[in-house]
Amino acid sequence: MSRSNVVCASTIAVLALSNAAVAQPVDATMETEIIVTGEKVARSLQDTAASVAVTTDERLEEENIQSLQEIIQRTANMAETYGAAGFTIRGIANRGVSSGGDAPLATIYLDGAALPDGIVGAGPTDTWDLAQIEIFRGPQSTLQGLNALAGAIVLRSQDPTFHWDLKGRAILSEGDTTSFALAGGGPLVADELAFRLAAEKRDSDNFIHNDTRNTPEEPLDSTNVRAKLLWTPDALPALEARLGYTHFKKQAGYTFTYASTAAPDYYDDRVAYGDYPNSSDTRADIVNLELDYEIADRTSLSAVSNYSDVDLRRTYDGDNTAQPVSYGINPARYKTFSQELRLHHDADWVKGLIGAYYYHRDQQTNSESRTLVPTPTNQVSLLLQGAGFDAATAGQLANLYVNALPTIPVQYSADMPMTVETMALFTDGRVELTDQFSVLAGLRYDHERNTVTVTQTATFAGTFPDPAAFGAYAPLITAINGGVQGLVDQASGATPRSTRNFNAWLPKLGAEWAWTDDLSTTFLVQRGYRSGGTTANTARSQAFSYDPEFTWNYELSLRSQWLDGRLTLNANAYYIDWKDQQTTVNFGLNLYDYHTVNAGKSHVYGGEVELTHKIRADIDWYASLGHTRTKFDEFQTNVGSATDLSGLEFPYAPRWTLAAGVNVRFGDGFALNVNGSHRSKVFGDVSRPQEDMRLEARTLVNTKLAYEYENWTVSVFANNLFDEKYKQYEYAATQQALLGAPRVVGVMLEGRL
């Protein structure tokens, strides 16, 4: 289905519904105000200047949204990268746009706990019993610190209540997919202590079959359990405490799973051939404690404590063939503790907070792999020229050797412990100078201390060419074998323990003009930040440092409501100036001679428009439009293997994103939802020529039809209704691709007490 058809269909549907509303009465009391909490205060969406897309629990249910990835697909100026491996916000990937740096550029928070970026595609981000998802587009560095240069995603689970409730859900869909979920709770002590429990079990074979191992290539077996306590003691009526615990286990395919494109019908018959499992196993335990205490009228104190222990193990087949050629094992362990203390004040003319923050993460990452490294013909030729051969003869002999040993099998192992400690002081607030004009300001001082050590070993894991098979050249082949062994040995080494400190001032300043109670504009300038760090160059057995990178973000926002609050039109326009971008560069000694440097300068601009309209109690619709332009202005390294990315676009940065949806409730208990999203073409990598990595535009349409009777609801749904066939990445040289999910049809049964 083409983009123009989707736009036309959406326009016709909207006009038809609008016309129908003219003759129908409207219930002016049916509006529910959306409250945003991700900026550490509770304020309405219309009072939030930052560009934030909010998905409520009501919308999660209406559209049968089961995962964070589905929300990313339907949000303006967002896109997935490599399947569920990551995402971009305004064209900026959460793990960086140019293969450099260790810290993420956007972070996911679950009930205040920052999830390690390594589990973005494998962590507890399913939406069962979530209260709200808030996606902040643009830097959140003043409030969130160093890991929010691109933005932040804030997930909030449902809080306990002082009335009993219970709900359950069962889903059966294509791909042998099942999901069973329960949630509920109530008071343990009337009006003082309440609890809530939520659990979901999901299983699936998904759609790629491994013909070599005769097993699903991306199976899913996940269990997500959350428990929460709410305490509002009579003895301390100003205190509210929430204690939460999340336990998550997931066995699944690798973060991104390739299918073979060798067959002409690979979209309909998805197969893989790797002999080694492509898998990821995740275990996460997260504890959250939130305390709110009202010190005086309009003044309160908040404390947020988080501890998480995340264990992740990934395995992959490096060659994706039936032969035992290449594989990898990547275990990782993250232990994280954070503590935040905030003082809030909400007076008539000044509203704001001051806070202190502490963060500590112990990270242990390891890797073991067997890899095929292309034999470097040029280096073999140079070795022969050094022995006295002319260039032509050396080239001929090098080609003979490479024909005998086209790739070098190398067995790797590496140990990379890291400790990150952050301390910060911050403030954020608003001063109302008149009834219409307000000044917005914020400032953060961020101090980070990170320590890293890297130990790596590499051994030759194959058989060298037999010198005797080369006749008179046997001594030369023996020498070349020794040279190749030396190349492999250069990849072994250890970098000394390296500790670096980073300090950053992160200001924010803006002004708001409230034209009416329902119309306001804001201009805001703020600084984004990602800290520097240390990378290990194994070829040189040295640790090399790189500096922080910074952005300045200039943003203009519009907040408006019309038709007595039933129609909301919000928009943001932005420009980002980005300097000292971090990138990984090879310095020319050999394939292992690389580390991270600061080499880039870029700019990004665009905007979002989001519209919601509740025509009447039984009909509502929404639409969003995002536009982003990205460009590397200056991105050159002239050492080793020269890199010049100047003029290229960021990977997975669609210029246009479009989404729309409509809900219609009719008959006696029927509800219909239809929603669609469009993403323009993107580039799957940043390299020259970039057109070779072009991924075509795609349009997805989803629908759900539900029937509710008393406390039960039965639904049928279809995701990717028109079975759009699209790729999320293509590795043409090996006939492999990441394919978008096919059409999925399912049924769902829900019950409530």
N, C-alpha and C positions, 0 to 999 in steps of 0.2 A: 504494500500500500504506500503510495508516494506521499511525500510531505504535503504537497498541495492538496491532495485528497483529504488528508487528515484535517488540515486547516479549514477547508471548505465544509467538511462534515461537522467540525466543532462549531463553526460559525452558524451553520444552519440550525444545529441543535440549540445553540444559545438563543438565537432569534426566535425560534419556535417557542421555547420555554418562556422567554420574556413576553411574547405576545399573549401566551396563555395566562401570564400573571396579571395582565392588565385588568382582566375581568374578574380576578379572584381576590378575595379579602386576604389581608396579611396580618398575621399575629405579631404585633410589635414587641411582645414580651419574650419572643423565642430566641433572642440573641444570647450567646454565652461569651463573655469576655475571655480572651486568651491571655494567660499570665506567663511571662517569660522569667525564668530563674537562673539562666546560665551566666548572667553577668553578676552573680552573687547577691543580687537583690531581687525581690519580687516586684515586677512592674508589668503593665499591660504591653501587649505587642505594639499598640499605637504610640506608646511612650518610649519605645526602644529605638534609638537612632541607628544602631548596628543593623546590617542586613542579616536577618535571621528567618529561616524557613522553619515553621513549626508544624509538626505532625502530631495531632492529638490522638488519644485512645479511641475517640469516636471514628476518626478517619482510618485508623488501623483496622477497625472492625468492618467498616463499610467497604474497604477495598481488599480485605483479606491480605494485608501486608504482614508477612511472616519473618522478614529479615531486613537488616539495615541496608543491604544491597538494593532491595526493591525501592527503598526510599531514595537512595542515591540516584537511581534511574529516573525518578519522577521529580527531581528538584532542579530548579533553574541554576545554571552555571555549575553543575556537578557532572562527573562522569566516572565510570569504573575504569580501573587499570588492570590489565591481565586478569580478567575475571573478578574474583573476590579478593584478589591480593592487595588492593588498595583503591584509592579514589583521588580525584582532583577537585579542588575548590577554586573557581575562577582560573582554571587552567594550571594550577600549581598542585603537583602531586604531594600526597601526605608524606612520602619518604624521599622527596627531593626530585628535581627535574633534570639533573645532569650527573648522576652517579657519584655524588660526593657528599661527605658529611655523615655523621652517625645519628644525630638527633632528628626526630620527625619534624615536619613543618606544619602538621595538624594532628591533634590528639583527640581520641575518643574517651569520654568520661562516663563512667557508670556509677550513678549515685555519688558523684564527687571523686571517685577513684580513677586515676589516669591509667588506662590500659596500655601495656607495652606495645610499641608499634609493630613488634614482631608477630603479634597475634591478631592483627586487624582482620584478616580473613578467616581466622580460626578461633576467635574468642567468643565470649558470652554476649553477643549483640543481637540475638533473636528478639522479637518484639512481644512475645507472650507476656501479658500482665504488665506491660510498660504503661506509664501514665502519659508520657510525652517525650518526643524527640525534638531537640532544637539544634539546627545546623547554622552556625555562625560563619558567614562568608566575610573574609577580611581579617586582618591581624587582631588577635586578642591578647597581645603580649603584655599590655599594661595590667590586665587582670589575671591572665593565665601564665605569663612568663615565657620562657624560651622556646617552648614546643608548640606555639600557636601562631606562627608567622602567616600561614595561609588561612587559618580559621580553627574552629573546634566543633566537635559533635558532642552534645550533652544528652545522655540517656537518663531518664528518671523512672524508677519503678513505682508501682502503686503503693501508697502508704496504708497502714492499718486504719480501720475505722472502729467506732464504738457501736456499730450495729453488725449483726451476723450476715454474712453473704457467702455464697459458694457458686462458682461457675466452672464449667468443663467444656472441653472441645475435642472432637475427634475428626481427623482429616484423612482421606484416602485419595491419592491422585496417581497419575501416570509416573512411570519410573519406579514402580513398586515402592512408592513413598507413603509412609504413615506418620501421623503425629497425634499424640495423646497428651492432653494438658489439663491440669486442675489448678485452681487458685481460690483462696477464700480465707476467712478469718473473722475475728470479732473480739469482744471484750473479754479479758481475763479478770480484771477488776473494773467494775462499772465506772466509767468516766475517768479512769486513771491509767489503766494498762490494757493495751490491745495488741493483737498479733495478726500477722498475715503470712500465709505460706503459698508459694507458687512453684509449680513443677511442670516441665515439659520433656517428653521423650520423643525424639525424631529418628526415623530410619528411612534409608533410601538406597536404591541401587543406582539411581540417576541414569545417564543415557549413553555412556561410553563403555564398551565391553573390551576387555583385554583378551585377545585371541591367543596369545602366547601362554598366559597363565590361566586362561579360562575362568576369569573372574571379573566382576565390575571394576572398572578403572578408577572410579571416583565414588566409592560407597560412603554412606553417612550413617553414623551411630552416635547420637549426642544426647546428653542428659543435662538439663539445666534446672537447678533448685535454688530458690531464694526464700529466705526467712527474714521477717522484720518485726521489731517490737516498737511500739509507741508508748511513751510514758509521760503523762501530764499529772504530776502528783498534787493532791489537794494541799499538802503541807507547803509546797512551793508553787503557787499558782502561776508564777511568772516563768516557770521552766517548762520546756518541751524537749524531750530527748527521743531520738530515733536510732536504734541499733539494727544494722542489717548484715546479713551473711549470704554470700553467693557461692555455690559450688557448681562447677561446670566441668564436664568431661566430653570430649569429642574425638572420635576416630573417623577420619575422612580421607578423601583423596588429597593430593598435594595442593598447595595454595592455588596453583593454576594447572590445568590438566589438558595436555595436547591430544588431539585426535588426528589420525592420518588423513591426508587429503589426496592420497594416491588414487583412490577409487572415485569414479564419476558421481556416485550418489552418497558422498561422505556426510552430507547433512542428515540424510535419512538413515544411514547405516554407519554409526559412529564407532570406530574401532581404534585400538592402540595395540602396540606389539612389544612394549618393553618387558624384559625378563625380570627386572627388579621393581619392587613396589614403589609407586608414586603415592606417598601417604603423608598424613600429618596427624599426630596424636597430641591432644592438648588437655591439660588439667589446670584448672584455676580455682583458687580459694581467695575470696575477697571479703574483708570485714570493714564496715563503715560505721562510724559513730558521729552523729550530728546533734549538737546541743545548742539551743536557743534560749536566751534568758533576757527578759525585759527588765533592764536596770531601772528605768524611769519612763515616764510618758514620752514616747517617740524616740527613745534611746534603748538599744539592745546590744547584746553581746552574743556572738556566734563562734562556735568551735567545731571544726570538721577534722576528724581523724580517719585515716585510711591505712590499711595494711593489705598487701596482696602477695600471693605466692603463686607464680605461674610456671608450669613445666611444659615445654614444647619439644617435640621430636619430629623432625621431617626426614623423609627418605625420598630419593628420586633416582630414576634411570636416566643417566646422562646422554645416552645415544638413542633412546626410544626404539631400539631394535630387539629382536629375539636373541641376540648374541650377548654374552656376558662381557661387555666391553667397558662400560663406564657406569658408575653409580656414585651416590653420595648419601651421607648421613649427617644431619645437622641437629644435634640436641642443644637446647638452651634452657636456662633457668633464670627467672627474674624474681627477686625479692625486693619489694618496694614499701616504704613507709613515708607518709606525708602528714603534716600537721599544719592547720591553718587556723588563725585566730583573727576575728574581725569585730570592729566596733561600728555599729550603724547608728545614724542619726537622721531623722525624717521630720524636719521642722517645716514651717510654712514656706520659707524662702530659701532654705539650704537643705539639700538632701545628699547624703553620701556615706562613705565608709572609709575607714583606715584599717590596714591589716598587716599581719606578719605571716610568713610562710616558710616551712622547712620541708625538704624533700631528700630522701636517701634511697638509692637503688644499687643493689649488688646484682651484677649481671654476669653470668657465666655462659659463654657460648663456645661450642666446640664444633669441629667438622672433621669428617673422614671421607675421603673420596678416592676414586680411581678415575683418572681423566686422560683423554687423548689430546695431546698438544701437537698441533701441526709442526712437522719438522721444519725448522727455519732454513730454507734453501740459501738465502742471502748470507746467513752467518756461517753455514758450511762452506760456501764459496770464499768468503773472506778468510776463513781458517786455512784453506788451500792456497790462497794467494799469499798468505803469510809464510807458507812453506816454500814459496818460490815459483808457483805456477802462474802463468799469465791468466788474465781475466776470463778469456774464452775457454781455455782448458779447465780452469777451476769451475766454471759454470757447468760444463759438460759432466765433470766428475760429481759435482754436487747433485745434479739431476739424477745420475745413476744411483747415488746413495739414497736420495729421497724416494725414488721408485722402490727401493728395497725396504725402506723404513719411512712410509709416508706420515706416520704419526708416532709420537713418543708416548708410550703408556707410563703414567706417573701415579704413584700412590702417595696421597697427601694425608697429613693429619695436622690439626692446629688447635691450640688452646688459647682463648682470648678472654681472660677475666677483666671486668671493668667495674669501677665504682664511680657513681655520680652523686654529688651532694650539692644541693641548691638551698640558698637562704635569700629571702626577699622581704622588702618592705614596700607597701603599695597604698595608694589612695585613689579614690574615684568619686566624683560627685557632680552636683548641679547647683548653680546659684541662680535664683530667679530675680533678675534685676527689675523687671516690670511684669505686669500681668501677661505680656506677650513675649518678652525677650529674656532668654536664659543663656548662661555660659556653662559649658560642659568642660571638665578638666580632669585629668588623671596623671599619675606619675608612679613609676615602679623603679626601684633599685634592685637589680638582680645580681647575685654573686653565685658563681658556679665553680666547683672544684671537681675535676674528673681525673681519674687515674686508670691507666690501661697498660697491660703487658701482653705481648704476643709471642708465642712459641710455635714454630712450624717446622715440620720435617717432610722431606720429599725423597722418594726412592724410585729408581727405575724399576718398572713392574713388567717388563717384557723380555724379548730376546733380541740382541743386537744382530745385525747382518753378519754372516760368516765371512771373515776376510778371505778365506781360501777360495770362495766362490768368485773373487774378483781378480784372480790370476796375479799379474805383475803389480796390480794396485793394492795388494793385500796389506802392505805396511801402512799405506795411506788410510785404508778403511779402518785399520786398528786405531790409528790416530784420531780419525773422525769419531769412532765409537767412544774414545776417551773424551773427546770434546763434548759430545752429547751428554755423557755422564756428568761432565763438569757443569753443563747447563742445568741439569736436574739438581745437582748438589747445591747450586747457588740459591735454589728455592728453600733450602733448609736454613734455619737460623732462629735467633731469639732477639727481640728488642728489649732493652732494659726497661724497667718500670718507669713510666713517664707520668708526671702529674702537672696539670696546668690549671690556672685560675683565670676566670673571666668575670668582668664587671660590666654592667650595662645600665644606662639610664633610658627608660622607655616612657616618654611623655605622650600625652593625648590632650588635645585642645580643640574646642569647637563652640559653635553658637547655634541656638535654636530660636526660630521665630514662629510663634503660634498665631496664625492668621485668624483662626476661629477655634472653637472647641473641637472641631472635627477636621481641621486642616493645619498641618505644620510642616516646616522645612528645617533641615539641619545641615550644617557644613562641619565636617570633622576631619582633623589631621592627626594621625598617630604613627608611631614608629613600630615596625615589626623587627623581630630578632631571632636568629638562631646562633647558638654559641659555636665557638671553634672547637678544636680537639686535636687529637694525635692519631696518625695512621702509621702502620708499620710497613716499611719497604723491605720485604724478605730478601730480595736480591742483594741489598746493601747491608742487611742486618742492622738497620737503623730505624729510629722513630722520628718522624717528621711532623711538625706542628702546622696547623693552618688556623687562620683567624676567623672571627665571627663574620656573619653576613647580616646586612640590615636592609630594611625597606622603609620608605616613607609612603604612606597610604593617604590619599586625598579623596574624601567621600562626601557626596551630596545626597541627602535622603528626603523623600516625600512620604508623609503619612496622612491618609485621608479616609474619611467615611462619609457615605452618602445614603440617601433614602432612609433616614432615621436609623442609621447604623447597619442596615441590612446589606449594603454594598461597601466593601473595603477595597481601596486601591492604594497599594504601597509600591514605592520604587526607590532604587539606589543606583547612583552612577559613581564610578570610581576610576582613579588613576594610581598606579603603583610604580614607583621608581626603586629599582633593586640594584644594589652594588655589592661587590666582593663575593659573588656567588662561588660556592664550593664545588669543585669538580675533580674527578680522578684522572691522572695523566700518567702515561708511560714515558719514562725518561731514557729509554734506548739501549740499556745494557742487554736486556733480554726480555722475555715475556713477563717476568716476575718483577721487573723494575718499575713499580708504579706506587704512587701515593696521592693523597688529596692536597690540592692547592686552591688558592683563591684566584680565579681567573675571569670572572664573569660580570657583566653588567647587562640588565634587561629592563624592559618596561611592559606593563600589562594595563589594559584599560577595558572598560565595558560597563555593564549594568544589568539590573534585574527589575522586572515588573511583575507584581503578583496581585491577582484579583480574586476575590471571593464574593459570592452573591447568594444570599438566601432569599429566593423569590417568594416562597411561602413555606409553611411548616413542612410540606411534603416534597418540595423541590429546591435543590440548591446546586450550585456549580462553582467551579474554580478554574483558573487558567494562570499560567506563569510563562514568562519569556526571559531568557538569559542570553546575553551577548558578551563574548570575551575575545580580545585580540592579544596575543602574546608574541614577543619577539626578543631574541638575543641580540642586543645592540652591539656589544663588544664581548667576544668570548673566544679568546685566542691564547694558546700556549705554543711557544716556539722552541721548546726543548724536547729532546727525545722524539717520539712520534707526534708531530705537530697536530694540533687540534684547532679547528676554526669553525665555531658554530654560529658565527655572526650572521644575522639575517634569518635564521631558522626559527620555527615555532616550537613551543613546548610540546612534548608528547602528551597525548590524551587530553588536549585542550580544544574541545569543540568550539567553533565560533558561535554556533547557535544551539540553544536547548529550548525545547517547547514542551509544555505539559498541559493537560486539561482533563477535567473529569466532571461527571454529573451524577447526582443521586435523585432518584424518583421513588417515592413511596406511594403505593396505589392499592386498590382493592381492599381486602380485609386482611392485612398482614404481609403483603408483598413489598419487597424493596429491590430496586435495580440500580447497580452502579456500573458505569462505563468510564474508563479512563485510558488515556494514551499519552505517550511521551515520544519526542523526536530528538535525536542527537545528530548534528551534522557530522561530516567526515572528520577524522582525526588522523594524526600520524602516530604510529606505534612505537617510534623511537626517535632519537635526535642524532641524525647522521646524514651524510651527503651521499647520493642525492636523496632528499627527504621524501620525494614522491614515491620512491620504491617501498616506503613503509606506510603508504596511504591505506587507511581502513575506511570503507565507504559508510555513508550515513545509514542510520537504521531508525525504524519507527515501530514501536511496540504498543499494542492495544490489549487491554485486559477488561474482563467483565465478571460480574458476580450477580446472581439472582437468588434472593433469599425469601423464605416464607416463615413467618413467626406465628406460633400458636401457643398461647399462654406462656409458659416458661421455656419453650423449646423453639429452636430455629434450625431449619434445614436449608442448605445452600448448595448450589452448583456454581462452579467458577471455571474460568479459562484464562490463563496467563499466556501472553503472546498469541492472541486469538487467531490472527491470520498467518501464524507460523512463519514469521519473518526470519529469513536466513541471513546471518551476518557473522563476521569474524571480529574478535577482540584482539587478536594478534596473529600474525602469520610468519612462519619460518619457512620460506619457500624453498631454501636450499635443501632441506631435509623432508619436504612435503608434510609439514606439521602445522597445525593451527589451533588456537583457542577459539572454539565456536560458541556463539551465543546460545542460550537455552532455547530449545524448541517449544512448540505449543504444549502446554500442560493443562489437562482437564482433570477436575477433581470434584469430590463431594465433601461436605462438611456438616457435622451435627453439633449443635451447641445447646447447653442447658444452663439454667440459672435457678437458684433458690433464694 
